Amino acid sequence: ARAMPEQKKGGKAYKQQPTRLYVKGAVMGFKRGLRNQYSHTSLLKVEGVQDKASTEFYMGKRVVYIYKAEKEVKGTKFRTIWGRVTRSHGTGGIVRAKFNRNLPPRAIGGRVRVMLYPSRV
């Protein structure tokens, strides 16, 4: 993180940007065969992961899909669907994830955050 001028945010003064506790990812679609689609399992591409060995670190990590809705609930228009990385998919660094509620079709191509917790180290 590059140094920034001292700012006040939430009552705390800090000199640099806050640390990002997630890795960016994208929803590629759902697990599927030639004719059948299994929408309870989503396929995710995690930034910087190119092979199957690299996916091992992300097993069990929490994933969140964040979207914006029209109606404000609990003071915010943002809603979330949480999930978890379950296993790898193929050898190209794609992972499978199961969400608490199945992701909507409009999530395909959208962004997800792959949290760096829980730690297994």
Buried (B, 14 or more C-beta within 10 A) or exposed (E): EEEEEEEEEEEEEEEEEEEEEBBEBBBBBBBEEEEEEEBEBBBBBBEEBEEBEBBEBBEEBBBBBEBEEEEEEEEEEEEEBEBBBBEBBEEEBBBBBBBEEBBEEEBBEBEBBBBBEEEEE
